[in-house]
Structure formats: C-alpha cells, structure tokens
Amino acid sequence: MFCITDKIKAEIPYNYRNAPIPGGGYVTGFAFHGKVPDILYARTDIGGVYRYLYAEKRWKSLIDHVTMMDIAESFPIAIALDNDKPERLYIACGVNGEPNGKLCISDDYGESFTYTPIPTMVHGNLSGRGTGMRLVVDESDSDTLYFASQTGGLLRSRDVGVSWEKLPLPENYTTFVWVSADGMTIVAGTAGLTTRRDERHRGHSMYVSYDAGETFDKLAEPECYEIADCKMNGMVASRYDYDGKYLYVTMNSTGRFNYIVDMGYSCDTGDVIGGRVLRYFFRDGRIAGYDDITPMGASGYLDYGFGGISSCAVEPGLLACSTLCRELKSVEAVYISHDYGNSWRVSLEGLEKGGIYFNTSYMKPQYNGGVSILHWMSDIKINPFNKDEVWFNSGTGVFGSDKFTSDNAQYHDKCTGIEETVHLNVYAPLGGDVKLLDIVGDLGAFAFDKLDEPCRNSFDDAEGNRYITCINADLSDENYDTAIVTARGNWKRKTKGGLVRTDDGFKTFTRLPMPYGLSDAIDAKLHEIEEPNVNAGWVAMSPDTHNIVWSIADCIELPSKLVVGSHDGGQTYFKVKIDGADDNNGKLKVFADRVNNSVFYGFGESGQFYVSTDAGESFNIAAAGLPRIDFGSIDTADKTEIRVEGGQTGVIYIATGDTGLYKLIYNLENGGVTLMRLSADGDSVFRIGLGLGRPRGDYLKEKKAVYLCGVIDGQYGFYRSFDDCNTYERINTDRQMFGDINSIDGDKRVFGRFFIATGSRGVIYGEACVEGENI
C-alpha cells in the first residue's frame, strides 16, 4: 500500500493510454471456455495474458499491475480454464533461468490473482512456446491440475497448485497434455530430447496412460523421415483438440533452417517441416490407432508444418487447421473440413484465397513486400458456440473471421487492445509535427503525430519496405525534421541494416553509406549488419546534424574498437580514436551534447566516462566516479538510461538501476567533472526522462521536470520531480505498473505528459488528471 513520506510529497492522479501500434508481437495461444459463451483468453510470449471483451470488441491486458521487480507474469507459457468455474483462470508463467515458475490463479476473470510456485523453470519466450495445451484442469476433479513443463517433465497438483508431483513420463521436454473427462486417460506430447537416440535423432514423442498417470506407454505415431540437412530428426507433437469422438494432433519436425536443437521443434527458431495431422480413434475406452488426415492428401514429407487444430461443438465434424512455416517458400494457409478431416478445402491462402484484409496499416501488403504478413500460425480456435467465428495467432498479432464456414471468410486482424511489442527507447521531440518517436523491437520504429491513432507504417524505404528492430535514435534540438536511427534489415532482405536518416520529419528515410575500409574488424561487422535482423548499434548526432558518431554493434555489445564518425551527415566516415579504452574488452555508448556541435560523450563497460571535443574524432577518459556498471550494452540488455539535458552544455542525467540516479556536469572550459547523486542511498532508479518544468514553460531555457521509474523510500512506481529529486510526486497507482520498462522521456511541449517504452505493454503516455496541467 502506497504512503506519503518525507521525500514523496504527493500522489498525483494520472491517466495512461497506449499510443496504438496495435498487435505486433507473437500471440502464442488461445483458450475458450467450454460451457459459458464469450469467455476467451489469449496468451503472448512477452506481453502476458489478455481477455477479449466481446461487447467492446477489444482485448484487455491482465498484467497492468506487474512491476519491474517481478515480471514473471509477462511471460506466460500456458493458460487453463475450469469448465465448472467460468470465473476461474490459471496462468503458468515465469522468468527464464529462475528455478521455479509461478502459477497465477484468478477467480474474477483475471482482474486479480493469488500465486503459488511451480517447481520447475517456466518461461513464455523460449523456443517451442507455440505448442499446447500445456496446462489443464481435470474435469473429474477441479482441484487437480496437469502441467506439461518445458524441461521439468509432466507435473500434477491435486491441491490447486499448492504442491506438485512429477509423473513417471520418460521425457522431461514436454509440449502438451490431454486428460479424459474421467481423469483416467492422459496423453502427453513431448520433444523426445531426454529419450533421443543420438544427437541427431529425437526419441518417441507421444505417450499415453490409462491409469491416471501411474504408468505411461508409447502411443502410436508416424515414422519420421530422415532429412539429411536437419540438425535433429524426429516428429514432435505440437497441438491437439478433442471433440468427444476423436483426438486430433498436429506433428512437426525440426526444419533445415532451425538454429535451436533441443527445443527447436516450433516455428519460432527458424522453421519446421514434415508436418502431419493425425486423428486418433478410441475403442473400448482406449486409443486404438490413428488416421493420417493431413490436409490436401499430402504424401511424403512436406516442406512446412501444421500449427493449430480445432473442432466445434455446435457442428460435429467441423475442423480448422493452420499451416506453420509454409510462408518461407509459399504462403500460410487455413484449411476447413466438415467431415472430421476426411476431406479439406482451403479457407485462407495468402492474399489470393479467403478475402483477407488488414485494418492496421503497417500490416498491409504494400509495406511487406507485396505479400501477406502472416507467419507463426501455431494455434487456431473455433468458438465452441459459434461455428463461423474462428481465431488464429501469428507472429504479429491476432487474426480471425466471423464467416468461417462461408466460401469467402474475409479474414482480418483483430488486434484492438493488444499492445505487446517490445519498445526499446522513446524520444519526445522538441518541435515539429511528431509528438513521439518510438523505437520498437521487430517492427522498427514509429513516429506518432497523433497519439491516439496508429501510424501509417514503421520506418521504411521508398518502396514501403520496413526496417526492423531499431535500437536507438538521435534527434536534433535545432532542426526538428532531422533524425538518425540504427536499424536492422528485414527478414525478407528487402532492406539492409545500418544507419537510416530522415530530413523531412520522419516522412521518408534514406539509408546512409556503410563505412567500409576503416578496419578489418569493422568491415566484418558491417557485413553481418547487412544480413537480416542484425543489430546495427548506437548512434549520436550533433545539433547541426553534420557530425555523427556510430558505435557499431557486436550482437548486443558496443565494442570501442568499432566506433566510427562522420562530419558530413553520414556520407563519409573515419575511425574514432578512444584514449584509454581496452581494445579487447572495451565498450563505448555515445551521446551528443544538445547545444555544442563539437562535443560528444561516451560511457564504458565499467562506469568510464569519455568526452570528445573535436566533433567525435577522438574521445578521452574523464574522471567521473560513476558506479562500476556496464553502459555498453543495447537492446533489452541495456539496464541503464542516460539523458543529456537540452538547452545546456555538459549536463547529463544517468539512471543506473540499484545504484540510483546521478547528475553529471562537464565543464568544457577546464575539462572538470562534477558528479552528484540525486537519489538517496537505498533508492533505485531504472529509467529517466526530462520534460517541461512548468505549464507553458520553455524547455530549453528553464529547469526541467525529471520523470523516472524506480524504488523511492521502498515504494516502486513512476515519479516526477521538479527540484532535481529532492522531493517527488508519485504519478501512478498499483494498477498502473505496465511490466518491464525500457525507457522514459518527458514531453518537451506539454507539461505533465511523459512517455513510457515498455517491454511488454506497448508504448504508453501518461497525463495528469489535475486541472491546469497538460498544457
């Protein structure tokens, strides 16, 4: 419970809204309630769980209460519903590397939760996250739960998650579990890794128990084709559905391009191939065999897989099935059957069949190389109460149809409310049409001129082809139309990574020349950056937009030996000299002074502070006394935030996490450095932004407002300060936390407004509810 303290003087009511993307991330699965209509949930890989509000036709996030101090709920691997308790929701989630996961239990449709540990690692953003269902409630005993864990085997709890036991399944890497209505028959899908024959061949995938989990036997499954150029051969059971008569299962094999072996059995680590769809039939209460009902009568092994399979209670025999990784060579498809899979027809195929249209601008074909954006379609669900309503997931949100059984289903994106992209940095321009510059994982970046409307597209070339996963940007406080951005090239090779520049207020972008020829090490990294989906690094630009310093990335690090500069806006380059840097392990993250065109700053791998006074040609170390922390990482590994104050020379605010917030002042005349810790001992400051200091104020000439997220007097939250953190105002409630926070910036033109780049809930802006603010 929040309380006022000597330092926290007030709690100011704030409204928070998303600047809408929407969608953009991997939605990994759905769950309909089997007995009560209009109860639908979706889980995501990094954005928690959503509930669909049918009356409002939008999704509602269930993780707004999650803080940076415990982000486990951002990473759900499974959701489960209780057929006898429609208000009950279970979520299995966790943080990678932690020994225990978390079971979240809600009795109010996800509005609030109680928690209990799961005794194995759980994480929703690992390979294979698109398989399921992993968590189920025993229909014969609603206190009993089964959990098919990622690496800890098949677990069972008989007391609603208070305690767990491991069942005698011979495989630890599991993918799903199905339990019959009487609780006696259990089918488990596995990855066959614990039982692998050798390093290139998985073991058996599917197992069955007829004695409520006391013993397990192998369940019949197809023989796997030997595919010579695959890292690991073997079929893996991926998804299932049961219609009261048959148990349907999709199976896939690790593909040729898969870069993960152990858990590389899903679409999310390259590809899958050899897909099959099986229909298991029962006799005398036991599974007696299966029929291969793979759509379109495929024979041999396919160069793609199958994701979801779904039946519908209101029309026995109706099935929906989605392809997986077919888009690598062709286009993804959805198939429909009215006879239990004996025959199929195509319901959706690329842009040609199914009448697909896109409500969200960046999803449209003209911004995606003229092809459908659909990929990673690992789940599909038919509404059990409406045979014409079908939903399927993708790597960029949710899609569906309200006319599934018709000849023209008219599929479309249904992402309103889903905001689960990873936002890496935010910037509030000092002027111009753009109000918010949003740097985003996967999608690239968006420049919002209206905060309540999606942008036309993320940053793109003249043909509309997007750049993806930008890491940072630098904007001029003098020329509002110019910015420079570090960008990755897209998966389709339609764009290449490097630096992209806009000189017309983010309307068009030009990719700058690459600085080849300065050193062998730089050349090698530049070649890597021109491959798809490779980090470009971190860039800084002088206020006059002529001088540029680029710390070229090596994965998520910024080696000091890879820093280059330019004096002509990025047309030609030189290698930057860095005095005192470790040539082998040194790092440098660069920032430009907001006033002086010749001054740049650099921060190293162990708290070093560097200064350049010759427009980036050389950097010299300056004594500062900062904590020995790593400033030289990027992407989500960046655990600090640095803001150079506008309108001043040499004033820098530095959020260092647990070691607090610092203000550094560099004296250009004598090279002296003054370092002040603004936060008190014991306080933590994770992210920092600067904004307008008073209503109708002048950002450049007047004292700034400091916006931050951190722990002040033992209380985590968002805070603002108008006296350099001598006192604070808390500006959020316990229901306004928004998960992991990667960046904050204050609005330079509107008092009281600030922006938040989250790692799980999109990009958010907060505005005070107090009359007279937000002007």
GIKA-V101226 format. One record per helix or strand of 2 or more residues. SS is the DSSP state (@ for helix, = for strand). FROM is the first residue (numbers start at 1). TO is the last residue. If there is no record, write none. Layout:
ss	from	to
SS	FROM	TO
SS	FROM	TO
This chain:
ss	from	to
=	8	11
=	14	18
=	27	32
=	40	44
=	49	53
=	58	61
@	72	74
=	76	82
=	85	93
=	101	106
=	114	118
=	135	137
=	145	148
=	154	157
=	165	166
=	174	179
=	186	190
=	206	209
=	217	218
=	235	242
=	247	254
@	267	269
=	272	283
=	286	292
@	295	297
=	305	311
=	319	324
@	326	328
=	333	337
=	345	349
@	361	363
@	365	367
=	380	382
=	390	394
=	397	401
=	412	413
=	423	427
=	436	440
=	444	448
=	473	475
=	483	489
=	498	502
=	510	511
@	520	529
=	537	541
=	548	552
@	560	562
=	563	566
=	574	575
=	577	578
=	589	592
=	600	603
=	609	612
=	618	622
@	635	637
=	641	644
=	651	655
=	661	666
=	673	677
=	684	691
=	705	712
=	715	721
=	728	730
=	741	746
=	754	758
=	763	768
